[in-house]
Amino acid sequence: MNRGKVYELYARSVSSSGLYGFVEVADLVFDDRKSVVVDPAEEKLRDEFESVKVLHLPMHSVMKIEEVEKRGVACIRDSESGEKVTPFPVAPIRGK
């Protein structure tokens, strides 16, 4: 969790960090860009973390860690509604 947003990431390695109170997340996994359909939310995450080798996340910001057999789509969700956050600016709705 970061700034009111929940980041759903996939990585090959998650372990206790050498830094006290942190979780180490390494080898982030994203779509291989070979598909015709591109998910803009995952593209935003790829751009944000493209040069990152290892993340050291404070334990209190990690909601859960799951070991999965098949990778899903990485995304950013609003922490209150759970809806995916769009990476594009959205014009405000008139009348509200």
C-alpha positions in Angstrom: 0.0 0.0 0.0 1.3 3.4 -1.0 -0.5 6.8 -0.8 -4.0 5.3 -0.6 -3.4 2.9 -3.4 -2.9 -0.9 -3.3 -0.1 -2.1 -5.7 -0.6 -5.7 -6.9 2.8 -6.9 -8.1 4.2 -10.3 -9.1 7.8 -11.2 -8.3 10.0 -14.3 -8.4 11.5 -13.7 -5.0 10.0 -12.4 -1.7 12.0 -12.7 1.6 12.9 -10.9 4.8 15.1 -8.0 4.1 18.5 -7.4 5.7 16.9 -4.1 6.9 15.0 -4.6 10.1 11.2 -4.2 9.5 11.3 -4.5 5.8 10.3 -7.2 3.2 12.5 -7.7 0.2 10.8 -8.2 -3.2 13.0 -9.0 -6.2 12.7 -9.9 -9.9 9.4 -8.2 -10.6 7.4 -10.0 -13.4 5.3 -8.1 -16.0 3.7 -9.2 -19.3 6.2 -9.9 -22.0 4.7 -7.3 -24.4 4.1 -9.9 -27.1 0.3 -9.7 -26.8 -1.8 -7.4 -29.1 -3.9 -6.1 -26.2 -1.9 -3.8 -23.8 -3.2 -3.1 -20.3 -2.4 0.6 -19.5 -2.4 -0.1 -15.8 0.3 -2.7 -16.1 2.2 -0.5 -18.5 2.2 2.2 -15.8 3.6 -0.2 -13.3 6.3 -1.5 -15.7 7.4 2.1 -16.4 7.5 2.9 -12.7 9.5 -0.1 -11.7 11.5 -0.9 -14.9 15.0 -0.1 -13.4 14.2 -1.6 -10.0 16.3 -4.6 -9.0 15.0 -5.1 -5.4 12.2 -3.4 -3.5 12.6 -3.0 0.3 9.0 -2.5 1.5 8.1 -1.5 5.1 6.3 -4.5 6.7 3.3 -2.3 7.7 2.7 -1.4 4.0 2.5 -5.1 2.9 -1.1 -6.3 3.0 -0.5 -9.9 2.0 1.9 -12.2 0.2 0.6 -15.1 -1.8 2.4 -17.9 -3.7 0.6 -18.5 -7.0 0.9 -21.0 -9.8 -0.1 -18.6 -12.6 0.7 -14.9 -12.7 -2.2 -12.5 -13.0 -2.2 -8.9 -14.2 -0.3 -6.4 -12.1 -2.4 -3.3 -11.3 -3.0 -0.4 -8.9 -6.3 -0.3 -6.9 -7.9 2.3 -4.8 -7.6 1.2 -1.2 -11.2 2.1 -0.3 -13.2 1.1 -3.3 -10.9 -1.7 -4.6 -11.4 -0.5 -8.2 -8.5 -0.3 -10.6 -6.9 3.1 -10.8 -6.8 4.4 -14.4 -3.4 5.7 -15.4 -5.0 8.3 -17.7 -6.5 11.6 -16.5 -10.3 11.5 -16.4 -12.3 14.7 -17.0 -14.6 15.5 -14.0 -18.3 14.6 -14.5 -20.4 17.7 -14.9 -23.2 18.3 -12.5 -21.5 16.8 -9.4 
